[in-house]
Amino acid sequence: MPDFCRLIVTVVVLSAAGCTGARAPDPAADVADAAPVAPGVPAVFAPGVISGPSRESVPAFTPDGNTVYFTRDNAILVAHRHGTSWSAPEVAPFSGRWGDWEPAMSPDGAFLIFVSNRPAVEPGAALDGEWGYPTRTVFKTYGGNLWRVERRGDSWGTPVRLPDMVNRGTGVWEPSIVADGSLYFMDAHLPGRFRIYRSQYRGGSYQEPQQLPFSDGTWSDVDATVAPDESFLVIASNRPPVEGQRHELFLAFRDAGGGWGPLRHLGPAVNDATADQIQPRLGPDRHTLYFTSGRTTPIHYPRSPAVRDADLRRAQTWDNGASNIWQVDLSPWLRPAPGGGPGSP
């Protein structure tokens, strides 16, 4: 969902949160791509280029990892990797006229699905959104429906709205596409909290969405990202141990019976108690997790002139409390622990 939702958390219970213990990047770091310093330790993604002074979120990579589409404010931008750095982002050719958010790349790179407030048929007005708990609220021009755009060689086709079978209301957000084309997303068409659904893709059509068993409205579950083989997923939720308006990141594995095992809180190694943690996305390597957070680098006093200057440079490039894209290597959680259970950092 768009960043404006963080400003209305007390109304719609949508903001997301994190936990303590994440290591901030070196204040003197340049604006090149910043990789995590170690597995399980978050780092800001491409500081000053992609993660900048505005609000960035939700990266979607091509399968080779060399092109990324992401949300900045109310548009989808694209950047290209050159060595260890990224090009200056530009507005994607299918975005910019309407409010567009949250691109998701198909695992084979053949198409994108994204959220937009554009009207189902033009000419028309921007879509209004309606959701919220315990009271539903109308958000003018901030409705969300899912749209699909096909790759056409080196360019993109014309976006097509997904059918009403998927777009059952005006609060349909955060698509995640798996290997067979099936779609996970969050939806608020029912009264109550956001829930996560899966729509099977079969014979060129999306089937009736099925609510995930653990997402029954008891808690606010949002922003699922699912491995292409559906072996695991990561969501943001306010369920225990959060139990509040904030959302933090949880991991679940597919069990032997084809259902989902228990959701496991990713803990203070990933979540940060000072800011939101939402909108997880898997990178093309299937173990790097990207997520949105407004966490900042702590400032320690007294500070030297050199550290002061580094703090100011960092604040001008990305470290100002606006949401940025962070990345963390999930490998420690994905390795089996002794005895066969999931690993831990």
Secondary structure by P-SEA (a helix, b strand, c coil): cccccccccccccccccccccccccccccccccccccccccccccccccccccccccbbbbcccccbbbbbcccbbbbbbbccccccccccccccccccccbbbbcccccbbbbbbccccccccccbbbbccccbbbbbccbbbbbbbbbbccccccbbbbccccccccccccbbbbccccbbbbcccccccccccccccccccccccccccccccccccccccccccccccbbbbbccccccccbbbbbbbbbccccccccccccccccccccbbbccccccccccbbbbbbcccccccccccaaaaaaaaaaaaccccccbbbbbbbcccccccccccccccc
